[in-house]
């Protein structure tokens, strides 16, 4: 009888661990909650070693290290995420997410609500594909962005290039450019 006790408890332990896996809906919720709490370790727990982000024609594969750099860039803007809707489509999730940030506010698209098709392996998120941002006004976005970039290039050339610098330093420079631009008419 004793020789069956250890295998029995081992089997119960394995079954118990298997039952504790997060569902795809729970993975998506944890992913965005982790971004909201700026906890990259939690993001690591629900994403695969490589994650692919697709936005239009841009396909960007990330390693854990490069995804961490993207996370730091995004976190600098104090971006928040709220899941508006989630539906299952086969083995994928279609999530509608409203995000707000200092950058989106400046670009007059705050909140920015977009739909994403999220794919998984058995236990982790592997791909997020943008399906569009139906309420976004890309013309206003481009006008505000171009005004900021052109003004910065002329008045604060040390910050020039922030728009293409997706590092934390680039995000800090982006915020500094916004601050200087918004205060350009303030007399000191």
Legacy VTK file of the C-alpha trace (Angstrom):
# vtk DataFile Version 3.0
C-alpha trace
ASCII
DATASET POLYDATA
POINTS 188 float
0.000 0.000 0.000
2.818 2.418 0.881
4.352 2.141 -2.566
1.133 3.482 -4.133
0.846 6.529 -1.882
3.711 8.566 -3.410
2.645 7.989 -7.051
-0.959 8.779 -6.069
-0.018 12.143 -4.514
2.316 12.908 -7.426
-0.578 12.282 -9.840
-2.892 14.519 -7.793
-0.226 17.258 -7.785
0.236 17.062 -11.578
-3.513 17.144 -12.202
-3.878 20.051 -9.795
-1.177 22.025 -11.609
-2.776 21.354 -14.975
-6.110 22.647 -13.710
-4.496 25.923 -12.586
-3.628 27.029 -16.130
-5.196 30.306 -17.123
-7.834 30.347 -19.824
-7.191 32.556 -22.872
-9.569 35.189 -21.439
-7.698 35.130 -18.137
-4.349 35.431 -19.963
-5.557 38.541 -21.803
-6.924 40.088 -18.607
-3.682 39.373 -16.732
-1.626 40.786 -19.632
-3.387 44.167 -19.558
-3.593 44.241 -15.743
0.175 43.682 -15.639
0.717 46.628 -18.008
-1.539 48.783 -15.807
0.493 47.897 -12.734
3.810 48.290 -14.611
4.796 44.744 -13.654
6.882 43.204 -16.418
7.369 39.988 -14.439
3.617 39.380 -14.622
3.712 40.079 -18.361
6.505 37.504 -18.684
4.303 34.972 -16.915
1.590 35.190 -19.594
3.674 35.706 -22.746
5.815 33.293 -24.705
9.583 33.691 -25.069
8.868 35.429 -28.358
5.834 37.608 -29.033
4.866 39.009 -32.413
2.994 42.284 -32.757
1.311 42.993 -36.074
0.061 46.477 -36.900
-0.919 46.871 -40.536
2.091 46.016 -42.688
4.442 46.109 -39.703
5.278 42.723 -38.220
7.550 42.999 -35.196
8.864 39.875 -33.466
10.024 40.489 -29.899
12.301 38.509 -27.649
11.806 38.911 -23.912
14.582 41.520 -23.892
13.246 43.583 -26.796
9.691 43.319 -25.445
10.969 44.701 -22.143
12.403 47.702 -24.016
9.007 48.245 -25.663
7.348 47.937 -22.251
9.657 50.613 -20.785
8.922 52.954 -23.717
5.162 52.486 -23.313
5.282 52.798 -19.512
7.040 56.160 -19.757
3.825 57.624 -21.184
1.900 56.163 -18.235
-0.361 54.264 -20.585
-3.439 52.654 -19.073
-5.501 49.880 -20.606
-9.132 48.948 -20.140
-10.637 45.902 -21.787
-13.951 47.028 -23.242
-14.983 43.697 -24.779
-13.624 40.193 -25.314
-14.955 37.466 -27.553
-13.638 34.079 -28.470
-13.010 33.346 -32.124
-11.868 29.759 -32.421
-8.695 29.452 -30.363
-8.086 33.210 -30.407
-9.473 36.161 -28.497
-10.700 39.372 -30.097
-10.212 42.090 -27.486
-11.400 45.665 -27.736
-9.100 47.760 -25.576
-9.314 51.450 -24.682
-5.936 52.918 -23.809
-5.082 56.334 -22.525
-1.757 58.093 -22.131
-0.054 61.467 -22.087
0.965 60.844 -25.702
-2.560 59.980 -26.850
-3.894 63.018 -25.027
-1.440 65.275 -26.864
-2.325 63.613 -30.176
-6.007 64.255 -29.414
-6.942 60.574 -29.514
-7.428 59.783 -25.847
-8.658 57.221 -25.199
-7.519 55.257 -28.225
-9.818 52.273 -28.613
-8.530 49.419 -30.784
-9.364 45.802 -31.519
-6.753 43.066 -31.301
-6.711 39.430 -32.372
-4.688 37.623 -29.705
-3.160 34.194 -30.352
-1.823 31.650 -27.890
0.205 28.512 -27.568
-1.132 26.168 -24.888
-0.367 28.471 -21.949
0.888 31.866 -23.198
0.194 34.787 -25.497
2.236 34.523 -28.701
0.816 37.176 -31.021
-1.204 40.400 -30.921
-2.563 41.648 -34.225
-4.181 45.069 -34.496
-7.516 44.908 -36.264
-7.862 48.674 -36.312
-8.876 51.564 -34.127
-12.334 52.531 -35.383
-12.720 55.745 -33.373
-9.247 57.106 -34.051
-8.842 60.313 -36.023
-5.548 59.633 -37.773
-5.632 63.009 -39.583
-5.668 64.882 -36.266
-3.017 62.466 -34.927
-0.730 63.180 -37.893
-1.286 66.945 -37.736
-0.442 67.096 -34.026
2.543 64.773 -34.415
3.946 66.712 -37.393
3.501 70.051 -35.602
5.395 68.719 -32.598
8.180 67.169 -34.658
8.693 70.276 -36.818
8.589 72.663 -33.847
11.014 70.497 -31.877
13.446 70.231 -34.794
13.510 74.033 -35.060
13.392 75.040 -31.379
14.903 72.114 -29.459
17.155 70.208 -31.867
18.703 68.247 -28.987
15.370 66.353 -28.753
15.014 65.809 -32.502
14.549 62.179 -33.481
12.389 61.262 -30.485
9.576 60.190 -32.800
11.607 57.235 -34.112
13.446 56.402 -30.880
11.454 53.584 -29.272
13.736 53.390 -26.236
12.936 54.733 -22.792
15.190 57.716 -23.543
13.187 58.358 -26.719
9.943 58.302 -24.726
11.394 60.710 -22.145
12.451 63.035 -24.965
8.978 62.719 -26.509
7.374 63.816 -23.224
9.888 66.660 -22.841
9.101 67.828 -26.392
5.364 67.777 -25.603
5.934 69.783 -22.420
8.078 72.401 -24.182
5.641 72.607 -27.100
2.620 73.066 -24.863
4.420 75.757 -22.834
5.892 77.584 -25.858
3.662 80.632 -25.394
4.147 80.914 -21.630
6.125 84.029 -20.723
8.592 83.453 -17.920
LINES 1 189
188 0 1 2 3 4 5 6 7 8 9 10 11 12 13 14 15 16 17 18 19 20 21 22 23 24 25 26 27 28 29 30 31 32 33 34 35 36 37 38 39 40 41 42 43 44 45 46 47 48 49 50 51 52 53 54 55 56 57 58 59 60 61 62 63 64 65 66 67 68 69 70 71 72 73 74 75 76 77 78 79 80 81 82 83 84 85 86 87 88 89 90 91 92 93 94 95 96 97 98 99 100 101 102 103 104 105 106 107 108 109 110 111 112 113 114 115 116 117 118 119 120 121 122 123 124 125 126 127 128 129 130 131 132 133 134 135 136 137 138 139 140 141 142 143 144 145 146 147 148 149 150 151 152 153 154 155 156 157 158 159 160 161 162 163 164 165 166 167 168 169 170 171 172 173 174 175 176 177 178 179 180 181 182 183 184 185 186 187
